[in-house]
Amino acid sequence: MIAPVALTTGEPAGVGLELSLKAWDVLRDSLPFFLIADRRHVAALADNVPVIEITEPNKAISAMPLGLPLLHHDFAAPNTLGHPNPANAAAVINVIERAVTLVQRGQAAAVCTNPIHKKALQDGARFAYPGHTEFLAALGGKERSVMMLAAPELKVVPVTIHIALSQVPEALTAELLEDTIRITHQALIRDFGLPSPRLAIAGLNPHAGEGGAMGREEIDLIIPVLERLRAQGFDLLGPLSADTMFHADARQGYDAALCMYHDQALIPLKALNFHGGTNITLGLPFIRTSPDHGTALDIAGKGLANPSSLIAALRQAAHMAARRLGT
């Protein structure tokens, strides 16, 4: 049996803790995981869900059928749902670091992260990263990693991520595009069992530039990269017009789509499966998944949060860990 999945607190004032409790109720007989969080924060939300405090990750396997396994981590301040407390920012970051360390030591199979609140982390701990993806790359000793959003209907990878749309043309370089294609290609082989991945590459401009009439990025940057990689054996479609590459028939022709900016990738994924998408970080020496939503501060504690994406993320993490182990 593989080790359990480590689930981080994320922003405790958001929906992460209540979703963790709901996820246990669905997965308790099928997938061992443990939550790293402050026992006081969890107890305030547990209601009828039993919580079993463990002292080491491997205890989660036997505890899982009986209650949510909890690995306690001290937070500096009480938790008020809907209102992030910057005093807890350092602990939110430390929990992520602790989960990664447990995976690196072989005590956990993968990291699954609940959503963080970036402003609270910046205000309370001067968090220097745009988001989880960049922080995890640093923890894994990588210059960069790649964000994939995945659902049964579609897998998408944005080449540029958390930047303003006006900054995308300058940020989009041949080196960045090639690196993203290579990381995605390798991950589809290693973690998804696809021996010959087929990648669809979106253009940056409407109609993929329409022969230069709507922009030259496709001609000057994207096409040369694709031609060079095709010569090395990569199966690449594109550059494609983004408005025609996501319908059902088009999706049958590729395994994953690379998009040039954040919303170009996430809008079709969320339109196809809003609740079931997962965030997967590619190119790390460890497995990391996350639900494809934010902290949802406005509904925290109201019983309205849907656990489907977190459940899918936990299942994805366990599936990828099993594949890497060959089980």
Secondary structure, 3 states (H helix, E strand, C coil): CCCCEEEECCCCCCCHHHHHHHHHHHHCCCCCEEEEECHHHHHHHHCCCCEEEECCHHHHHHHCCCCEEEEECCCCCCCCCCCCCHHHHHHHHHHHHHHHHHHHCCCCCCEECCCCCHHHHHHHHCCCCCCHHHHHHHHCCCCCCEEEEEECCEEEEECCCCCCHHHHHHHCCHHHHHHHHHHHHHHHHHHHCCCCCEEEEECCCHHHHHHHCCCCHHHHHHHHHHHHHHCCCCEEEEEECCCCCCCHHHHCCCCEEEECCHHHHHHHHHHHCCCCCEEEEECCCCCEEEECCCCCHHHCCCCCCCCHHHHHHHHHHHHHHHHHHCC
